[in-house]
Amino acid sequence: MDAATAPRPAADAVDAALGRAHREEWAAVVATTARLTGDLDLAEESAQEAFARAVEVWPVRGIPDRPGAWLTTVAANRARDELRRRTALRRRLPLLVREDPPDDEASWHADDRLRLVFTCCHPALAKEAQVALTLRLVCGVSTGDIAAAFLVSEPTMAARVTRAKRKIAAARIPFRVPDAAELPARVDVVCDVLYLVFTVGHAPPSGDAVVRADLVDEAIALTRMLHGLLPKNRAVTGLLALMLLTDARRGTRDDLLPDQDRARWDRALIDEGLALLAEATAGSADRYAISAAIAAVHAQAPTWPDTDWARIVELYGLLDRTWPSPVVALNGAVALGMRDGAAAGLAAVDEVATDPVLDRYPYLPAARAAFLGELGRWDEAADAYAAAAALAGSAAERGRLEAQTADARARAAVDNSEDGAGGPVTVDG
């Protein structure tokens, strides 16, 4: 049966296949094309055109048995055609230096995606450029979503990504995993970037999804790959432990942590994360191991009231000394409130609230709102929840905070009524 007589696939099936291919194959298509052509810009453009071609062809000819291979072939062919038209430029200088990988075990086990990550995370680039480039090229995140994560405009982020690509070209950064001598010095930057990719997936800055599974899965897959290269590296081991212990709760993320059904948590991921944590904390613990230890306290508590808040406060104090940041200080203040009561928590949160870095951080007013509600100051709680909702990036988070705002206003109305009569109001969260 030829293409003219073959039955056309259902539109829903094509849409599902395209979505799955983008989630699962984008990084491999870009990375393989970059390796073949030595040009990051051309690799990204060719990957985009391959997916655009799939939108046209798959509804007519059917979904290929191996979508990733189909997309990679189309992208590579398109890139080679373009390179033929750029013969003069190619003779002068390729945009990316291709080197034969050194003859060492690390390079033997690396795939093109990990090569691309190390290229995007080269120390010649600024940290924000490393993260932005990884999100764009490795994970296929739109420039608009990356801009939202960094709280900058889309044109600003587009210019940042373009500058990063040009710097890679100018510095002649090789498309490879560093050799055994270079790898330890380079791995910390890659860990930082993979953690930020995971964070953007776990708490998306925009969109309707509670979790961006594609980003979370990609970050975990790449970190597993890195752990395979460096199984004794404590930073990599701690980072993987943190990701697994956090992602174990993915299926219940529609609810806030106190309300999550712990029976639905992924026990296999928790067990694996705890085993990795034991390895990561065999000596001195870095920030990833400490963060993983905090996640482990939550993972091991049979119920929310059973959470060992004293231990979590202790761990946040250690984390603040190891990796001081306004967000760590805020989380530590919330933990202190959970241990010592709402009044102490509100005072601690208000103390860290003076840091301007937190001005656009929705969890600051949300934390204030929760403590204000516990203290019965419902008018103030409602205003704080509303402020948090206004800052929330994702539709899911905004909807949750708007519901909490409405509940707090209902409680305030009861408290402010002339006779104070009325039944209890249930607050979700």
C-alpha positions, 0 to 999 in steps of 0.5 A: 500500500503506497502513501496515496492509498494508506489510511491517514492516522487520526488527528489526535494520534498525530498530535499525541505523537508530535507532542511526545516526540518533542518531549522525548526527542528534541534534545537528541535531534539538536545534539546529533545535528550539532555534532554532525554539522558543528553549528549550534544555530543551524542545529536548532533551526534544522530541528525546528524545521524537522518538527515543522515538516513532521506536522505536514507529513505525518498526518498524510503518510503516517507516524514513522515507526521511529519518530526520533530517527525520522526527525534526526534524518530530516534535520541532518539533511536540511543542515547539510543542504544549508552547509553546502550553501555556506561553503565559503563561510565554512572554509573560513571558520566553523561555528563550533569546533568538532574534536575527536573525543579523547580515548578515555572511558568518560567519552565512550559513555557520553551521548550527544545530549550530554556533549551538548550540555557540557557545551552549553555549560562551558565556563566561558559563558555566564551562569545565566547564559549557561542555564538559558542555553541549556533550557533552549537547546537541550530542553526545547523550552520557548524563549518566552518561558525562559524569560519568565523563569528569569523575570526578564522580557522575551527580547532580552532573553532572546538577545542573551541566548544569541550572545551565548551562541556567538561566544561559543563560536568565538571561543571555539568551544568543542562539542564534547564531554571534557576528558578525565583531567578536565571533568571534575572542574567542569561538573559543578557548573553542569550540576547547577544548570541541571538543577535549575532545569529540574526546578523550572520543570518541577515548578513551571514559571508559566503555563497550565501544567503543575509539573513540566514532566518533559523538563523534569525527566530530561534533567533526571536522565542527564543527571543519571548519565552524569552519575554514570560517568562520575559515580563517586562524585558527591555533588552529582550523587547528592543532586540525583538524590535530591531530584528523585526524592522531590520527583517521588511526589509528582503524582500528588502535586495537584495538592499542597504538601500537607494535603498530599496522599503519601500512599501515592508517592513513588516509594521506589524513587524514595528508596533509590534517593535515600540510598544515594543520599547515604553515599552523598553524605558519607563525608562532608555534605554539599548543598545538594546533599543537604537539600536532599536531606530536607526532602528525605525528612518529608519523604520519611514522615508518615503524615504531615503532623509527624514531620520532624520540623526541628531537624528541618530547621537544623538542616536549613541552618546548615544550608544557609551557611553552605549556600546562603540565598534569600530563598533558603532564608525564607524556607528556613523561616517557614520551617521555624514557624512550623516548629515554633508556631505561627507568630514566630514564623511570621516574624522570621518571614518578615525579617527576610522579606526586606531582601529585594530579591524576593520582591517578585517571589510569590512564595513570600506573600503566600508564606505570610498569608498562611501564618496570618491565617493561623493567627486569625488575621484573615483580612491581612491573610486575604491580601497576602494571598492576593499578592501571591496570586498576582505574582504566580507564573503558572495558571495552576499556582495562580488558581490555587492562590486565588482559591485561598484568597477567596477562602480567607476573605470568607473567613474575614467576612465571618469574623467581621460580621456583627454577630460573628455567627456562621459555620466554619470555612474550609481553607484548601492548603 
